[in-house]
């Protein structure tokens, strides 16, 4: 005895037949976790950026993304971990300026900064600022530049360690404006801030987010931001480009990348999911609170941008006479 197919059963068999005819197996979506390797410790801007985007992607897809913090060694340990991972879409790297800098800063690396990875998407950019202490005589960038040009060799600018984004941004600032100033490296942001408060340095170059609260509280002053546009957090503070170096544009950034050899369809899916997360209003708002301006894009756009960043920072390293490590 036979029974008529109910509509749901008929639809299922029709779909199964259609899939079989195309050679596609009717299998459930793969929800195994993705490992996101972050080259910084928990709680920093980059880590929180990665977690914010990863959480939204997990909510949208149901596929967990687990953050694995591997700080230290200039991001080399994290990058090497991903470079050696299987190219199956289950391992991602949070890339940053540090990956571009490392190409020109180190004599050798256990991976190729370009060939070992497949870009997925930019995540966002965050501002770098030129700052002074509350007691500084310099209340705007015009007065600082006037003093530096009238007193060659007397102005000094503090940054974190040699080869950092902040240090190289200060070197580029110096060269772009034709200044004879001394760059003084410290081992941490807190050390730079202490030196500014103690008037041991005249100015500092630092990522905006960690010092924004002190700027808002008037214990530090922001003279300029280094990106292409004014910071939404400091709309009255000019850019360096507005202040005498028209082409100057330096911002810190983060992006997702996968191991080389990851199939194009997987890269395309990850790119789509990343951009969808970045376009979510709550993600944009949360990143803006961190000082990050959400900015997605295509894998090719990220690859082209990364190549330009490597060229720029390699040139700065060479021109500044920084010895390769």
C-alpha positions as CSV (number, residue, x, y, z in Angstrom):
1,X,0.0,0.0,0.0
2,X,1.3,3.4,-0.9
3,X,0.6,6.8,0.7
4,X,0.7,10.2,-1.0
5,X,3.6,12.4,-0.1
6,X,2.9,15.2,2.3
7,X,4.1,18.6,0.9
8,X,7.0,18.9,3.3
9,X,8.2,15.3,2.4
10,X,7.8,16.0,-1.3
11,X,9.8,19.2,-1.1
12,X,12.6,17.5,0.8
13,X,12.8,14.7,-1.8
14,X,12.7,17.1,-4.6
15,X,15.6,19.2,-3.0
16,X,17.6,16.0,-2.3
17,X,17.2,14.9,-5.9
18,X,18.2,18.3,-7.2
19,X,21.3,18.3,-5.1
20,X,22.2,14.8,-6.1
21,X,21.8,15.7,-9.8
22,X,24.4,18.5,-9.3
23,X,26.8,16.3,-7.4
24,X,26.2,18.3,-4.2
25,X,25.6,16.3,-1.0
26,X,22.8,17.3,1.3
27,X,24.9,18.0,4.4
28,X,24.3,20.3,7.3
29,X,26.3,23.5,7.5
30,X,29.7,23.2,9.1
31,X,29.6,24.9,12.6
32,X,33.0,23.9,13.9
33,X,34.8,26.8,15.6
34,X,37.1,29.2,13.8
35,X,40.3,30.1,15.6
36,X,41.2,33.8,15.5
37,X,44.8,34.4,16.4
38,X,45.4,37.9,17.8
39,X,49.0,39.1,18.2
40,X,48.1,41.2,21.3
41,X,47.1,40.6,24.8
42,X,43.4,40.7,26.0
43,X,41.8,44.1,26.6
44,X,43.6,46.3,24.1
45,X,42.0,48.1,21.2
46,X,43.0,45.5,18.6
47,X,41.8,42.6,20.8
48,X,38.5,44.3,21.5
49,X,38.1,45.1,17.8
50,X,38.6,41.5,16.9
51,X,36.2,40.3,19.6
52,X,33.5,42.7,18.6
53,X,33.5,41.7,14.9
54,X,33.9,38.0,15.8
55,X,31.0,38.0,18.1
56,X,28.7,39.6,15.5
57,X,29.9,37.1,12.9
58,X,29.1,34.2,15.3
59,X,25.6,35.6,16.0
60,X,24.9,35.9,12.3
61,X,26.2,32.5,11.2
62,X,26.0,30.3,14.3
63,X,29.7,29.3,13.8
64,X,31.8,30.1,16.9
65,X,34.9,32.2,16.5
66,X,37.4,31.6,19.4
67,X,40.0,34.3,20.0
68,X,43.5,33.0,20.8
69,X,45.7,35.7,22.1
70,X,49.4,35.3,21.2
71,X,51.2,38.6,22.1
72,X,54.9,39.4,21.9
73,X,57.8,39.1,19.5
74,X,56.4,41.8,17.2
75,X,53.5,39.7,16.2
76,X,55.8,37.0,14.7
77,X,54.5,34.2,16.9
78,X,50.9,34.8,16.0
79,X,51.6,35.2,12.3
80,X,53.8,32.1,12.2
81,X,51.0,30.1,13.9
82,X,48.5,31.1,11.2
83,X,51.0,30.7,8.3
84,X,51.5,27.1,9.3
85,X,47.8,26.3,9.9
86,X,45.7,24.3,7.5
87,X,44.2,26.5,4.7
88,X,40.7,25.3,5.5
89,X,39.0,28.5,6.7
90,X,39.3,27.5,10.4
91,X,42.2,29.7,11.3
92,X,42.4,33.5,10.9
93,X,45.0,36.1,11.8
94,X,44.3,39.6,13.1
95,X,46.7,41.6,11.0
96,X,48.0,45.1,11.8
97,X,50.6,47.7,10.9
98,X,53.0,45.5,12.7
99,X,52.8,42.9,9.9
100,X,53.7,45.5,7.3
101,X,56.5,46.9,9.5
102,X,58.0,43.5,10.1
103,X,58.7,43.0,6.4
104,X,61.3,45.8,6.5
105,X,62.4,45.6,10.1
106,X,63.6,42.0,10.4
107,X,66.4,40.4,8.5
108,X,64.5,37.1,8.3
109,X,61.1,35.8,9.3
110,X,59.8,32.2,9.6
111,X,57.2,33.1,7.0
112,X,56.7,35.4,4.0
113,X,54.7,38.5,5.1
114,X,52.9,38.5,1.8
115,X,53.0,35.0,0.3
116,X,52.1,33.1,3.5
117,X,48.7,34.8,3.9
118,X,45.4,35.4,2.0
119,X,43.8,38.8,2.9
120,X,40.2,38.6,3.9
121,X,39.1,42.2,4.7
122,X,40.1,45.4,6.4
123,X,38.3,45.8,9.7
124,X,39.0,49.4,10.6
125,X,41.5,52.2,11.2
126,X,42.3,54.1,14.4
127,X,43.9,57.4,14.8
128,X,47.4,58.3,16.0
129,X,47.8,61.7,17.6
130,X,50.6,64.2,18.3
131,X,50.1,65.1,22.0
132,X,51.7,67.3,24.7
133,X,51.4,67.5,28.5
134,X,49.1,69.8,30.3
135,X,51.9,72.2,31.3
136,X,53.5,72.3,27.8
137,X,54.1,75.6,26.2
138,X,52.7,74.1,22.9
139,X,49.0,74.4,22.8
140,X,48.6,73.8,19.1
141,X,50.6,72.3,16.2
142,X,51.5,75.7,14.7
143,X,53.4,76.8,17.8
144,X,55.2,73.5,18.0
145,X,56.3,73.6,14.3
146,X,57.3,77.2,14.6
147,X,59.6,76.4,17.6
148,X,61.0,73.3,15.9
149,X,61.9,75.2,12.7
150,X,63.4,78.1,14.7
151,X,65.4,75.8,17.0
152,X,66.9,72.9,15.1
153,X,67.8,69.9,17.2
154,X,66.1,71.2,20.4
155,X,62.7,69.6,20.2
156,X,62.2,66.0,21.2
157,X,59.2,63.7,20.6
158,X,58.5,60.6,22.7
159,X,57.1,57.3,21.3
160,X,57.0,53.7,22.4
161,X,59.8,51.4,21.3
162,X,61.9,51.6,18.1
163,X,60.1,50.0,15.1
164,X,56.6,50.5,16.6
165,X,53.9,52.1,14.5
166,X,54.1,55.2,16.8
167,X,57.9,55.4,16.4
168,X,57.8,55.1,12.6
169,X,54.9,57.6,12.4
170,X,57.0,60.1,14.4
171,X,59.9,59.5,12.0
172,X,57.7,60.1,9.0
173,X,56.2,63.2,10.6
174,X,59.8,64.5,11.1
175,X,60.8,63.9,7.5
176,X,57.5,65.0,5.9
177,X,57.8,68.4,7.6
178,X,61.5,68.8,7.2
179,X,62.1,69.0,11.0
180,X,65.4,68.5,12.9
181,X,64.0,66.9,16.1
182,X,65.0,64.0,18.3
183,X,62.8,60.9,18.6
184,X,63.0,59.4,22.1
185,X,61.8,55.8,22.5
186,X,60.2,54.5,25.7
187,X,59.1,51.0,26.6
188,X,55.4,51.7,27.1
189,X,52.6,54.2,26.5
190,X,52.5,54.9,30.3
191,X,56.2,55.8,30.2
192,X,55.6,58.2,27.3
193,X,52.7,59.8,29.2
194,X,54.8,60.1,32.4
195,X,57.6,61.8,30.4
196,X,55.1,64.3,29.0
197,X,53.7,65.1,32.4
198,X,57.2,65.5,33.8
199,X,58.2,67.6,30.8
200,X,61.0,65.2,29.9
201,X,59.9,65.3,26.3
202,X,58.2,68.2,24.4
203,X,55.6,66.1,22.6
204,X,54.6,62.5,22.0
205,X,53.1,60.4,19.2
206,X,50.6,57.8,20.4
207,X,47.6,55.9,19.3
208,X,44.6,58.0,20.3
209,X,42.4,55.5,22.1
210,X,44.7,54.8,25.1
211,X,45.1,58.6,25.8
212,X,41.7,59.9,24.8
213,X,40.4,60.0,28.4
214,X,43.4,62.1,29.5
215,X,42.8,64.4,26.5
216,X,39.2,64.7,27.5
217,X,40.2,65.4,31.1
218,X,42.7,68.1,29.9
219,X,45.7,66.4,31.5
220,X,47.0,65.9,27.9
221,X,46.5,68.1,24.8
222,X,46.1,66.8,21.3
223,X,47.8,69.0,18.8
224,X,47.0,67.0,15.7
225,X,45.8,63.7,14.4
226,X,47.8,61.9,11.7
227,X,45.1,60.3,9.6
228,X,43.5,61.6,6.4
229,X,40.5,63.1,8.2
230,X,39.9,64.6,11.6
231,X,39.0,62.1,14.3
232,X,35.2,61.9,15.1
233,X,36.3,61.9,18.8
234,X,38.3,65.2,18.4
235,X,36.5,67.2,15.6
236,X,38.3,70.4,16.5
237,X,41.8,69.0,16.3
238,X,43.4,69.4,12.9
239,X,45.2,66.8,10.9
240,X,48.9,66.9,10.1
241,X,47.8,67.2,6.4
242,X,46.1,70.4,7.3
243,X,49.2,71.7,9.1
244,X,51.9,71.7,6.4
245,X,52.2,68.2,5.0
246,X,49.3,67.8,2.6
247,X,49.9,64.2,1.7
248,X,50.5,63.0,5.2
249,X,48.1,60.1,6.2
250,X,49.1,57.6,8.9
251,X,46.6,55.6,10.9
252,X,46.8,52.3,12.7
253,X,44.7,49.5,11.2
254,X,43.5,45.9,11.7
255,X,42.4,43.3,9.1
256,X,41.6,39.6,8.9
257,X,43.8,37.2,6.9
258,X,43.8,33.4,6.3
259,X,46.7,31.0,5.6
260,X,47.9,31.0,2.0
261,X,46.2,28.3,0.0
262,X,42.8,28.9,1.5
263,X,40.3,28.3,-1.3
264,X,38.8,31.4,-3.0
265,X,35.2,30.4,-2.1
266,X,36.1,30.3,1.6
267,X,37.8,33.6,1.4
268,X,34.8,35.1,-0.3
269,X,32.4,33.7,2.4
270,X,34.6,35.0,5.2
271,X,34.8,38.4,3.4
272,X,31.0,38.6,3.1
273,X,30.5,37.7,6.7
274,X,33.1,40.2,7.9
275,X,31.7,43.0,5.9
276,X,28.2,42.2,7.1
277,X,29.4,42.4,10.7
278,X,31.2,45.7,10.1
279,X,28.1,47.2,8.6
280,X,25.9,46.4,11.6
281,X,25.0,49.6,13.4
282,X,25.8,48.2,16.9
283,X,29.3,47.1,15.7
284,X,30.0,50.4,14.2
285,X,29.0,52.2,17.4
286,X,31.0,49.9,19.6
287,X,34.1,50.3,17.4
288,X,33.7,54.0,17.4
289,X,33.7,53.9,21.2
290,X,37.1,52.2,20.9
291,X,38.3,54.9,18.6
292,X,38.1,52.6,15.6
293,X,36.4,53.6,12.3
294,X,34.9,50.5,10.8
295,X,36.1,50.0,7.2
296,X,35.6,46.7,5.4
297,X,36.5,46.0,1.7
298,X,37.5,43.3,-0.7
299,X,40.4,40.9,-0.4
300,X,42.1,42.5,-3.3
301,X,41.7,46.0,-1.8
302,X,43.3,44.7,1.4
303,X,46.2,43.0,-0.6
304,X,46.9,46.3,-2.5
305,X,46.8,48.3,0.7
306,X,49.1,45.9,2.5
307,X,51.7,46.1,-0.3
308,X,51.6,49.9,-0.1
309,X,52.1,49.7,3.7
310,X,55.1,47.4,3.4
311,X,56.7,49.8,0.9
312,X,56.0,52.9,3.0
313,X,57.4,51.5,6.2
314,X,60.4,49.8,4.6
315,X,61.3,53.2,3.1
316,X,60.9,54.9,6.5
317,X,63.0,52.3,8.3
318,X,65.8,52.7,5.7
319,X,65.7,56.5,5.6
320,X,65.7,56.7,9.4
321,X,68.8,54.4,9.6
322,X,67.0,51.8,11.8
323,X,69.1,48.7,11.9
324,X,67.3,45.5,10.9
325,X,66.7,43.1,13.8
